[in-house]
Amino acid sequence: MYPDPYKIISDIEKNRIITIAVTNLPSHFELLVNNTKQCKFIRPALGLHPLVSNQVTELEKQKFKKYIAKTSYIGEIGLDFSTGNKPTFLLQIENFKYVLNCLRGNNKFVTIHSRKAEEMVIDLLDEYNIPKAVFHWYSGQISSLDKILLKGHYFSINQAMTLNTKGVKIIERIPKDRIITETDGPFVQIGSNSINPTHISLLIKFLGKLWTMPETEVQLQVFNNLKNILGIV
């Protein structure tokens, strides 16, 4: 969704930034895989985003089921119960349940969109036995955040969260061993430009100050958290 995706790919590879690249639909995942076959640092993620629920055809669902075996990374998936999305609530739930059923018994990195639907997402992750999910750009209640932590899940934080009081309070509430970093580019902006993976250094700097840790130790902590999610530690 970047205007010049090939430059983003080049920057990722040049700077050796391990990047989980999420998608909205399985057909987009196909395109991403085909365009990053030679890349060492990009991990394509298979997505079925709630905000494109009306585009989820039976063919897209079949592709999702087919491609699960071809990636360790799933995302974005989830629910978005913002007021403007009310006409698609039932369709979102149907699609999310389909995805979770496909994932049952598969150990994957799963990144979750949960805006205004945190409690239902928590319940459905329990119902379908998804043990470790990553809640992306969390903006819900602290009580739900605490429940998510209790269930063993993780959070990915971005630069936009560091720029407002609520976002900072959420970050402060999350233990160091439950955080990974994200850009959510191209939607997050740095000045007049879309954020990209090279800007992650800003987030590492922020966490270093928050945790009173050297930036090299912050990077190692985040990397170890990712390995824990993937079950390779």
C-alpha positions, 0 to 999 in steps of 0.5 A: 500500500506504499506508493513505492513498495520496491523502495521500501523492500530495498530499504528493508534489505539494505538495513537488514530489518526483520519485517513481518509484512501483513496483508489484507487478503490472501490474494494480496499475500500471493502478490507479496510472496511473488515480489519478495522471493529473493528477500532475506528479511521480509516475512509475508503474513497471510491476512483477512482484514476485518475492514475488507470483509465485503471483499472476502469471497469464497475463493479468498477463504479457500486461498487462506486455508491453502496458504496457511501451510506456506507461512508462519505469519498470519495477519492482519485478522480480527474485528473492528467494531467502530461505529461506521463498520456496523453493517459488516459486524456479523460478516466480520465475526463470520470471517474471523471465526473461519480464520480461527478455525483454520488456525486451530492446532497451528503454531503461528505468529498471529497479529490481531486487529481488535478496535472496539471489539477487544472483549469478543476477540479475547473470547474467540481466541480462547474458544479456538485455542489460540495461545499466543496472539499479538494485539496490534496498535491496542487502544482499548480499556486497561481492564481488557489489556490486563486480561489479554496479558493474563491469557498470555498474549502480546502487543505490538506498539507503534510510533503513533502510540507514543504521541498521545497520553492514552497510548503512552499509558498503554505502553507503560502497562505492558511488561517488557517481555510482551512487547514487539515493535511495528510501523503500521505503515503507510498509515502512521505518519512521520511529519509529512511522510509515511512511516517505514521500517527504517523509522523503528529506531525512533520507537527503540529510542522511546522504549530505551528511555521508558525502560532506562535501558541502552538501545542495544538491550531494547533491540535484543529484548524485542527480538527475544520477545518475537522468538518467544512468540514463534516458539524458537527460544 
